[in-house]
Amino acid sequence: MPTIDTRTEAEQYVIDAIEAGDATRHEFDIHAITDHLYDLAGGTWDIQHIEHEHFWRAVEAGAR
């Protein structure tokens, strides 16, 4: 799994995770989710190492 170094890469990671299921990116505030994940990752964009449960809680919180 490559390291995520930018906001754009982090947002795409979130979008890919969301759209791997039945949802679409338009149902979520991707920017807000990514900001929350950035904080959870300790101020880095390397968000793919966040625990699964915390990741999906952040996504759920960003539902529109």
Phi and psi in radians as a Rosetta constraint file:
Dihedral C 1 N 2 CA 2 C 2 CIRCULARHARMONIC -1.225 0.35
Dihedral N 2 CA 2 C 2 N 3 CIRCULARHARMONIC 2.717 0.35
Dihedral C 2 N 3 CA 3 C 3 CIRCULARHARMONIC -1.281 0.35
Dihedral N 3 CA 3 C 3 N 4 CIRCULARHARMONIC 2.468 0.35
Dihedral C 3 N 4 CA 4 C 4 CIRCULARHARMONIC -1.651 0.35
Dihedral N 4 CA 4 C 4 N 5 CIRCULARHARMONIC 2.148 0.35
Dihedral C 4 N 5 CA 5 C 5 CIRCULARHARMONIC -1.975 0.35
Dihedral N 5 CA 5 C 5 N 6 CIRCULARHARMONIC -0.225 0.35
Dihedral C 5 N 6 CA 6 C 6 CIRCULARHARMONIC -2.341 0.35
Dihedral N 6 CA 6 C 6 N 7 CIRCULARHARMONIC 2.813 0.35
Dihedral C 6 N 7 CA 7 C 7 CIRCULARHARMONIC -1.024 0.35
Dihedral N 7 CA 7 C 7 N 8 CIRCULARHARMONIC -0.739 0.35
Dihedral C 7 N 8 CA 8 C 8 CIRCULARHARMONIC -1.033 0.35
Dihedral N 8 CA 8 C 8 N 9 CIRCULARHARMONIC -0.798 0.35
Dihedral C 8 N 9 CA 9 C 9 CIRCULARHARMONIC -1.114 0.35
Dihedral N 9 CA 9 C 9 N 10 CIRCULARHARMONIC -0.699 0.35
Dihedral C 9 N 10 CA 10 C 10 CIRCULARHARMONIC -1.135 0.35
Dihedral N 10 CA 10 C 10 N 11 CIRCULARHARMONIC -0.754 0.35
Dihedral C 10 N 11 CA 11 C 11 CIRCULARHARMONIC -1.094 0.35
Dihedral N 11 CA 11 C 11 N 12 CIRCULARHARMONIC -0.716 0.35
Dihedral C 11 N 12 CA 12 C 12 CIRCULARHARMONIC -1.144 0.35
Dihedral N 12 CA 12 C 12 N 13 CIRCULARHARMONIC -0.645 0.35
Dihedral C 12 N 13 CA 13 C 13 CIRCULARHARMONIC -1.060 0.35
Dihedral N 13 CA 13 C 13 N 14 CIRCULARHARMONIC -0.769 0.35
Dihedral C 13 N 14 CA 14 C 14 CIRCULARHARMONIC -1.130 0.35
Dihedral N 14 CA 14 C 14 N 15 CIRCULARHARMONIC -0.809 0.35
Dihedral C 14 N 15 CA 15 C 15 CIRCULARHARMONIC -1.045 0.35
Dihedral N 15 CA 15 C 15 N 16 CIRCULARHARMONIC -0.792 0.35
Dihedral C 15 N 16 CA 16 C 16 CIRCULARHARMONIC -1.057 0.35
Dihedral N 16 CA 16 C 16 N 17 CIRCULARHARMONIC -0.722 0.35
Dihedral C 16 N 17 CA 17 C 17 CIRCULARHARMONIC -1.133 0.35
Dihedral N 17 CA 17 C 17 N 18 CIRCULARHARMONIC -0.768 0.35
Dihedral C 17 N 18 CA 18 C 18 CIRCULARHARMONIC -1.104 0.35
Dihedral N 18 CA 18 C 18 N 19 CIRCULARHARMONIC -0.824 0.35
Dihedral C 18 N 19 CA 19 C 19 CIRCULARHARMONIC -1.387 0.35
Dihedral N 19 CA 19 C 19 N 20 CIRCULARHARMONIC -0.088 0.35
Dihedral C 19 N 20 CA 20 C 20 CIRCULARHARMONIC -1.235 0.35
Dihedral N 20 CA 20 C 20 N 21 CIRCULARHARMONIC -0.339 0.35
Dihedral C 20 N 21 CA 21 C 21 CIRCULARHARMONIC -1.752 0.35
Dihedral N 21 CA 21 C 21 N 22 CIRCULARHARMONIC -2.561 0.35
Dihedral C 21 N 22 CA 22 C 22 CIRCULARHARMONIC -1.637 0.35
Dihedral N 22 CA 22 C 22 N 23 CIRCULARHARMONIC -0.086 0.35
Dihedral C 22 N 23 CA 23 C 23 CIRCULARHARMONIC -1.550 0.35
Dihedral N 23 CA 23 C 23 N 24 CIRCULARHARMONIC 2.940 0.35
Dihedral C 23 N 24 CA 24 C 24 CIRCULARHARMONIC -2.165 0.35
Dihedral N 24 CA 24 C 24 N 25 CIRCULARHARMONIC 2.797 0.35
Dihedral C 24 N 25 CA 25 C 25 CIRCULARHARMONIC -1.047 0.35
Dihedral N 25 CA 25 C 25 N 26 CIRCULARHARMONIC -0.460 0.35
Dihedral C 25 N 26 CA 26 C 26 CIRCULARHARMONIC -1.258 0.35
Dihedral N 26 CA 26 C 26 N 27 CIRCULARHARMONIC -0.195 0.35
Dihedral C 26 N 27 CA 27 C 27 CIRCULARHARMONIC -1.550 0.35
Dihedral N 27 CA 27 C 27 N 28 CIRCULARHARMONIC -0.011 0.35
Dihedral C 27 N 28 CA 28 C 28 CIRCULARHARMONIC -2.375 0.35
Dihedral N 28 CA 28 C 28 N 29 CIRCULARHARMONIC 2.678 0.35
Dihedral C 28 N 29 CA 29 C 29 CIRCULARHARMONIC -1.585 0.35
Dihedral N 29 CA 29 C 29 N 30 CIRCULARHARMONIC 1.558 0.35
Dihedral C 29 N 30 CA 30 C 30 CIRCULARHARMONIC -1.043 0.35
Dihedral N 30 CA 30 C 30 N 31 CIRCULARHARMONIC -0.711 0.35
Dihedral C 30 N 31 CA 31 C 31 CIRCULARHARMONIC -1.076 0.35
Dihedral N 31 CA 31 C 31 N 32 CIRCULARHARMONIC -0.807 0.35
Dihedral C 31 N 32 CA 32 C 32 CIRCULARHARMONIC -1.148 0.35
Dihedral N 32 CA 32 C 32 N 33 CIRCULARHARMONIC -0.713 0.35
Dihedral C 32 N 33 CA 33 C 33 CIRCULARHARMONIC -1.078 0.35
Dihedral N 33 CA 33 C 33 N 34 CIRCULARHARMONIC -0.805 0.35
Dihedral C 33 N 34 CA 34 C 34 CIRCULARHARMONIC -1.111 0.35
Dihedral N 34 CA 34 C 34 N 35 CIRCULARHARMONIC -0.697 0.35
Dihedral C 34 N 35 CA 35 C 35 CIRCULARHARMONIC -1.046 0.35
Dihedral N 35 CA 35 C 35 N 36 CIRCULARHARMONIC -0.777 0.35
Dihedral C 35 N 36 CA 36 C 36 CIRCULARHARMONIC -1.112 0.35
Dihedral N 36 CA 36 C 36 N 37 CIRCULARHARMONIC -0.757 0.35
Dihedral C 36 N 37 CA 37 C 37 CIRCULARHARMONIC -1.146 0.35
Dihedral N 37 CA 37 C 37 N 38 CIRCULARHARMONIC -0.641 0.35
Dihedral C 37 N 38 CA 38 C 38 CIRCULARHARMONIC -1.011 0.35
Dihedral N 38 CA 38 C 38 N 39 CIRCULARHARMONIC -0.783 0.35
Dihedral C 38 N 39 CA 39 C 39 CIRCULARHARMONIC -1.116 0.35
Dihedral N 39 CA 39 C 39 N 40 CIRCULARHARMONIC -0.765 0.35
Dihedral C 39 N 40 CA 40 C 40 CIRCULARHARMONIC -1.082 0.35
Dihedral N 40 CA 40 C 40 N 41 CIRCULARHARMONIC -0.547 0.35
Dihedral C 40 N 41 CA 41 C 41 CIRCULARHARMONIC -1.475 0.35
Dihedral N 41 CA 41 C 41 N 42 CIRCULARHARMONIC 0.166 0.35
Dihedral C 41 N 42 CA 42 C 42 CIRCULARHARMONIC 1.360 0.35
Dihedral N 42 CA 42 C 42 N 43 CIRCULARHARMONIC 0.498 0.35
Dihedral C 42 N 43 CA 43 C 43 CIRCULARHARMONIC 1.461 0.35
Dihedral N 43 CA 43 C 43 N 44 CIRCULARHARMONIC 0.491 0.35
Dihedral C 43 N 44 CA 44 C 44 CIRCULARHARMONIC -2.240 0.35
Dihedral N 44 CA 44 C 44 N 45 CIRCULARHARMONIC 2.822 0.35
Dihedral C 44 N 45 CA 45 C 45 CIRCULARHARMONIC -1.495 0.35
Dihedral N 45 CA 45 C 45 N 46 CIRCULARHARMONIC -0.053 0.35
Dihedral C 45 N 46 CA 46 C 46 CIRCULARHARMONIC -1.330 0.35
Dihedral N 46 CA 46 C 46 N 47 CIRCULARHARMONIC 1.202 0.35
Dihedral C 46 N 47 CA 47 C 47 CIRCULARHARMONIC -1.523 0.35
Dihedral N 47 CA 47 C 47 N 48 CIRCULARHARMONIC -0.170 0.35
Dihedral C 47 N 48 CA 48 C 48 CIRCULARHARMONIC -1.243 0.35
Dihedral N 48 CA 48 C 48 N 49 CIRCULARHARMONIC -0.151 0.35
Dihedral C 48 N 49 CA 49 C 49 CIRCULARHARMONIC -1.666 0.35
Dihedral N 49 CA 49 C 49 N 50 CIRCULARHARMONIC 0.025 0.35
Dihedral C 49 N 50 CA 50 C 50 CIRCULARHARMONIC -1.205 0.35
Dihedral N 50 CA 50 C 50 N 51 CIRCULARHARMONIC 2.451 0.35
Dihedral C 50 N 51 CA 51 C 51 CIRCULARHARMONIC -0.989 0.35
Dihedral N 51 CA 51 C 51 N 52 CIRCULARHARMONIC 2.451 0.35
Dihedral C 51 N 52 CA 52 C 52 CIRCULARHARMONIC -0.836 0.35
Dihedral N 52 CA 52 C 52 N 53 CIRCULARHARMONIC -0.860 0.35
Dihedral C 52 N 53 CA 53 C 53 CIRCULARHARMONIC -1.068 0.35
Dihedral N 53 CA 53 C 53 N 54 CIRCULARHARMONIC -0.749 0.35
Dihedral C 53 N 54 CA 54 C 54 CIRCULARHARMONIC -1.209 0.35
Dihedral N 54 CA 54 C 54 N 55 CIRCULARHARMONIC -0.668 0.35
Dihedral C 54 N 55 CA 55 C 55 CIRCULARHARMONIC -1.025 0.35
Dihedral N 55 CA 55 C 55 N 56 CIRCULARHARMONIC -0.887 0.35
Dihedral C 55 N 56 CA 56 C 56 CIRCULARHARMONIC -1.256 0.35
Dihedral N 56 CA 56 C 56 N 57 CIRCULARHARMONIC -0.469 0.35
Dihedral C 56 N 57 CA 57 C 57 CIRCULARHARMONIC -1.120 0.35
Dihedral N 57 CA 57 C 57 N 58 CIRCULARHARMONIC -0.730 0.35
Dihedral C 57 N 58 CA 58 C 58 CIRCULARHARMONIC -1.111 0.35
Dihedral N 58 CA 58 C 58 N 59 CIRCULARHARMONIC -0.712 0.35
Dihedral C 58 N 59 CA 59 C 59 CIRCULARHARMONIC -1.118 0.35
Dihedral N 59 CA 59 C 59 N 60 CIRCULARHARMONIC -0.819 0.35
Dihedral C 59 N 60 CA 60 C 60 CIRCULARHARMONIC -1.024 0.35
Dihedral N 60 CA 60 C 60 N 61 CIRCULARHARMONIC -0.696 0.35
Dihedral C 60 N 61 CA 61 C 61 CIRCULARHARMONIC -1.135 0.35
Dihedral N 61 CA 61 C 61 N 62 CIRCULARHARMONIC -0.407 0.35
Dihedral C 61 N 62 CA 62 C 62 CIRCULARHARMONIC -1.631 0.35
Dihedral N 62 CA 62 C 62 N 63 CIRCULARHARMONIC 0.164 0.35
Dihedral C 62 N 63 CA 63 C 63 CIRCULARHARMONIC -1.177 0.35
Dihedral N 63 CA 63 C 63 N 64 CIRCULARHARMONIC 2.455 0.35
